[in-house]
Amino acid sequence: MGPKTLCNACGVRYKSGRLVPEYRPAASPTFVLTKHSNSHRKVLELRRQKEMQRAQQQQQQQFLHHHHHHHHQTMMFDVSNGDDYLIHQHIGPDFRQLI
């Protein structure tokens, strides 16, 4: 937030662009255990977890996006049969067209 906000160690990190938002002193009033840590090793771990969550979310979005573009007929099928069923249903007619 300005001068005198950071201790020396974090000031040095900040200047060199290595002060990551996950890095926060435990005594900070805004410290959240699941989001912050004052241990570099734990910070790296938190960042890795966050990265994995982001990757999963992207996969889910692609997945939803992909299903959105499926033929309307798939809407009538029971989803509990799983993708396997949808895939076979999908291949059937197209395959005949190819022939």
TORGU-38197 format. One line per field, with one value per residue (C-alpha): residue number from 0; residue in three letters; chain; z, x, y. Coordinates in steps of 0.05 Angstrom, whole numbers, plus 5000, padded with zeros to 4 digits. Layout:
<nodes>
vogu = (NUM ...);
loba = (Ala ...);
vextor = (A ...);
zz = (Z ...);
xx = (X ...);
yy = (Y ...);
</nodes>
This chain:
<nodes>
vogu = (0 1 2 3 4 5 6 7 8 9 10 11 12 13 14 15 16 17 18 19 20 21 22 23 24 25 26 27 28 29 30 31 32 33 34 35 36 37 38 39 40 41 42 43 44 45 46 47 48 49 50 51 52 53 54 55 56 57 58 59 60 61 62 63 64 65 66 67 68 69 70 71 72 73 74 75 76 77 78 79 80 81 82 83 84 85 86 87 88 89 90 91 92 93 94 95 96 97 98);
loba = (Met Gly Pro Lys Thr Leu Cys Asn Ala Cys Gly Val Arg Tyr Lys Ser Gly Arg Leu Val Pro Glu Tyr Arg Pro Ala Ala Ser Pro Thr Phe Val Leu Thr Lys His Ser Asn Ser His Arg Lys Val Leu Glu Leu Arg Arg Gln Lys Glu Met Gln Arg Ala Gln Gln Gln Gln Gln Gln Gln Phe Leu His His His His His His His His Gln Thr Met Met Phe Asp Val Ser Asn Gly Asp Asp Tyr Leu Ile His Gln His Ile Gly Pro Asp Phe Arg Gln Leu Ile);
vextor = (A A A A A A A A A A A A A A A A A A A A A A A A A A A A A A A A A A A A A A A A A A A A A A A A A A A A A A A A A A A A A A A A A A A A A A A A A A A A A A A A A A A A A A A A A A A A A A A A A A A);
zz = (5000 5000 5040 5105 5084 5076 5119 5090 5064 5028 5003 4969 4940 4917 4881 4844 4825 4866 4920 4904 4932 4969 5011 5074 5147 5194 5238 5180 5195 5125 5131 5107 5121 5056 5013 5047 5079 5107 5087 5017 5009 5029 4982 4924 4945 4947 4879 4851 4880 4851 4783 4785 4804 4746 4698 4723 4714 4643 4628 4657 4615 4552 4571 4580 4517 4479 4503 4488 4415 4411 4369 4401 4399 4455 4500 4499 4521 4593 4616 4668 4612 4608 4551 4522 4502 4472 4432 4400 4386 4355 4311 4284 4235 4216 4199 4152 4118 4106 4072);
xx = (5000 5060 5124 5134 5082 5132 5188 5258 5255 5189 5212 5271 5225 5176 5229 5255 5183 5185 5135 5075 5005 5003 5062 5035 5057 5016 5004 4971 4898 4879 4918 4876 4906 4882 4906 4968 5032 5095 5136 5164 5156 5083 5073 5100 5053 4993 5010 5015 4947 4917 4947 4917 4849 4852 4871 4812 4764 4789 4778 4707 4692 4717 4676 4613 4627 4637 4571 4535 4551 4526 4465 4399 4381 4431 4386 4335 4383 4392 4457 4467 4486 4551 4591 4604 4531 4530 4592 4563 4497 4535 4579 4521 4487 4551 4584 4528 4533 4607 4591);
yy = (5000 5047 5061 5024 4971 4914 4888 4887 4815 4826 4894 4861 4807 4861 4902 4841 4821 4757 4777 4734 4750 4684 4707 4740 4745 4702 4763 4801 4817 4793 4727 4668 4599 4568 4626 4653 4629 4659 4599 4600 4524 4528 4587 4546 4489 4537 4564 4493 4476 4540 4524 4454 4481 4531 4475 4433 4492 4502 4429 4433 4494 4460 4399 4440 4479 4415 4386 4449 4441 4369 4353 4368 4295 4281 4322 4266 4212 4195 4227 4173 4126 4165 4192 4124 4118 4188 4174 4111 4146 4203 4159 4117 4166 4202 4137 4118 4185 4173 4106);
</nodes>
